Amino acid sequence: MKKILNKKSKIFTSVIVILIIVAIILFVYIPYTNAIEITQLKNNGHSQMMGYIIQTKNNKTIVIDGGTHEDSENLINHIKSTTNKVDAWFITHPHNDHASVVIDVINNTDIPIDNIYVTLNDLEWYEENEPERAHQTKDFFDALENDRVKDNVHEVSLHQNIQIDNVNCEILGVKNPEITGNKCTNNSSMVIRMEVNNKAILFLGDTAEESQEKLLENNPEEKIKADIVQMAHHGQNGVNEDFYKIVNPKICMWPTPDWLWINDAGGGEDSGPWLTKTTRKWIENLNVKQNIVEKDGDITIKVW
């Protein structure tokens, strides 16, 4: 009888060990197979720019902005090297350092774009409030009327959820027509919170302090917190230090070229008026684990 009990005990222990091993394997394997890749694109001209391409679990392609006309070839090559199509393209705002590439792809290639997500004021609003850059917005509006994409353009709404494969995209910020004056178009940037495997990635576009306040009014702080954040307005003169304290990121993605990184207006380091070094100090004080900077080239990270 004692031998039988010992045998049963050994069998039970073996089953428990096997179950633990299986649980550990699943714990490690499932997030790994559910991973996404985010590539921050380098600037191919002198201008600052912002462009991201994301590959999902089942190889869906998401693009955030894209950059200037000089950046088109690089992004197009990335698209062609994967699925040769774009499942979802988010344009945070229609400035040329963000939206020129999508204009080129629409007008000069046959790459399919299934969905284009925008948040736009009327063209007259841009002409009235930022007349010196209104032609950029007009070019973007004209491209969206191209027959091959016009039925795929979607105006997003606040707190809208868009599921793309294993990535949930929630819109935390939309256009703010009541915010005019300096940086008015930046203050109408789309803000996107992506979530995968319980990790959050926050894209801020060129959000500035005025629209930052609306972000905080319209969203609980837990929605603002993120593991990864795209630094607002190329890392300078965007949101303030208190906002980044709420985000409390582990990784910062800087759409920041070399000259802007060191505040060089042509006369050497610190010869410019930009506030990148102030922002860098804020992030240093937060003990961020990793900074991914545009000046260092195309860089891909895996999120699982």
N, C-alpha and C positions, 0 to 999 in steps of 0.2 A: 504493500500500500504506500509506503514511504517513497519507494522508487518511482511509483506512478505519479505521486504528487510532485516530486523533484523534476520529473520529465515534463509535466504540465507547466511547472514554474519556469523551466528553461524555454519552453515553447512560447509562453506568454511574454517573457523577457525579450526573446528574439523578435516577436511580432512588434513589440513596442519600439525596439531599436530600428527595425525596418521602417516603421511609420515615421519615426523621427527623421530618418535619413531622407525619406521621400518628401517630407514637409520642408526640409532644408533645401533640397534640390528645387522644389517648386517655388520656394521663397526667392531663390536666386535666379532661376530660369525664367519665370513668368515676366518679371520686370525687364530682364534682358531682352526677351523677344518682343516686348512692348515698347522698346526704345525708339526715340526719334533722334534725328541729327539736325543741328542748327548750324548753318554756315554764315558767319559774318563776312561780307564781301569787302575787299579793299577798294580804295579810290584809285581809279585809273587815269584821272586827270588831276589838276592841282586843287580843284574845288573840294570842299567838304561834301559828303554824300552819305546816304544811308540805304543799305540794302541787305536783306536776309533771305536765304532760301532754306526751307525746312523739308526734310523727307520724313514721312510718317512710317508707322509700322509696316503697312502694306504698300509702301512706295508711292503714296500720294505726295504731290508737290504743292507746297504753300510758299508764296513769296510775300514779303513785307517790303513795300516801296521798291527800291531798285537803284536809284542814283541818277546821275546826269547822262547825257548822250554818250560821253566818253566811257561810261561804265556798261554800255549796252552789250558789247561783244562778250565781256566776261560773264555776265549773267546769262546771256543766251547760250553760251557754251556749257554752263552748269546745267541749264534746263535740258539741252540736247543730250548731255551725258547721262541723264537719268531716264525720265519717261518721255521726254520731248513734248510735254504738255504741262499746263499749270491748272491744278484743280481749284485753287483759291488764291486770288491776288488781292491783298489788302493795301490800299493807298491811304496813308495817315493824313496827308494834305497835299495840295497840288503844286507846291514849290518845285522848281526844276531839279534841285538836288535830291529829290525824292521820287518824282513822277515822270522824269524824262524817259527812263528805260521802258516803262510800260507803253508809252506813246510809240516808241520805236518798234516794240514787239507787235503792237496792234497794226501799225501802218506798214511795216517793212518785212514781216515774216509771216509764215503760215502756222506758227505755233498755236495750238488751240488753248484758249483760256475759258475754262468752264464757268467761273464766277469771278467777278470783280466787285469788291466791297469798298464803298466810299462813304464819306460824310461830308456833304458839300452845301455851302450856301449858294444863293443865286449868283450867276455871273456878275450881275450888276453890283452885288455887295462887294466883290473883290475889286471891281473897277472903281468903286467909290472909296473904299477903305485902304487899298494898297495899289494905287494906279500904276506905280513904277514896276510892278510885277504882274499886272493883270494879263499881259500877253501870255505868260506862262500858264495861267489858269485857262485862258481861252484855248490854247493848244491842247490842253488836257480834256476840256469839255468837247472839243471837236473830235478827238480820238475816241471818246466814249460813244460818239454817234456813228462810228464805223459799223457798217452792216454786220460784220462778222462777230461783233461783241455787244452791240447795243441792247440785245435782249438778255444779256448775262450780267448786266450792271445792277447792283443792289445798294440802295441807301440803307445803312444800318440804323438801328435804334438803340437807345440806352438800355443796357442789361440784356440785350439780345444774346442768345446762345447759338453758336454755329458749330456743329459737330463735323469734323473732317477726319475720318478714320478714327484713330485712337486719341485725337487731340480735340479737347473742348475749348472753343474760343468764346470768351464772354466780352462784350463791348462795355467797357467801364466809362468811356468818355466819347462824346460826339461833338459836332459843331456847336459853336457858341456865338451866334450872330450878334448878341448884345454886347460882346466884348470887342471893342473897336480900338482904333489908335495903334500904337506901336505893338508890333508882333501879333497883330490881329489874326492872321492866317495860322501862325503857330499855335495860337490859343484856341483854334478850331481843329486841332489835331485829333484824330481817332486814337483812343487808348484801348489796347487789347490785352486781356489776361488769358494766356494759354495754360491749360493744365493737362499734365500727363503723368501717370504713376504717382499721383498726389504731390507732384512738384509743380510749382507755378512759375511762369515766365511772363514778365510784364514789359510790354512795348509801349513807350510813352511818346514816340514821334518827337515833335518839337514843342511839346507841352511847356508852357511858361507859368509863372507864379499865379497869374490871374485865373487861368483854367485849372491850375492845381487846386485852388480853393473849391471849385465846383466838383472836382473829383472827390475831395474829402467830404463834401456835403452829400453827394449822391451815392457814396459807397462806404460800407463799414470798413474799419481799419484792417480786418482780416482779409478783405478783398485786395487791399493795397499791398499787403505783405507778399513777398515773392522770393523764391530761391535765386532767380536770375532776373536782372533788370537791364533794359536798354536805356543807356544814359540819355536824359532828355536834352534836346537841342544840341546834339553833338558833344555833350559833356560840359557845356558852358552856358550860363545865363538862361537856364531852363527852370526846373523846379528847385526848391531851396533845400537846405540841409535838413530841416525838420521832416520834410517829406521822405528823404532817403533814410532817415532814422526809422520811420514807420515801415518802409519797404524792408529794411534790414536784410539786404541780399547777401548771398554767398558768392555769387559771380556777377560781375558787371561787364556788360558789352558796350564798348565805347565806339560809336561811329565817328571817329576822330582822326583826321590825317595828321601827319608828323608836325606840320607847322602850327596847327591849332593845339596839339598836345603840349608844345613848349612855348606857346604864345609868341610866335615869330611872325611879324608883319613884313619881314624882308630885311630887317636890320639886326637879326640875330635873336637869340632867346630873350623873352620878356620885352620885346620891342613892340608888341601888339596890345590891343585893348581888351582882349578876351579873358574870360574868367575860368579857364580850364584848370589852372593850377589850384584855384580856390576849391573847385569841386573835387579835384584829386585829393586834397587834404581832408575834405569831409569823408571821402570813401576810405582813406587810410585810417581815419579815426574809428571807422566801423569794423575794422579788422576783416575786410573782405578777403576771401581766400584766393580769388583769381580775377584778374583784369584782362579782358580780351580787347585789344585795341586795333582799330582799322589800319593804322599805320604799319602794322606788322604783317599785313597781307591777308589773304583768304584763310580763315581759321574755322575749323569745324569742331563742335563739341557734341558729345552724345549725352542725351538725358534719358535716364531710366529709373 
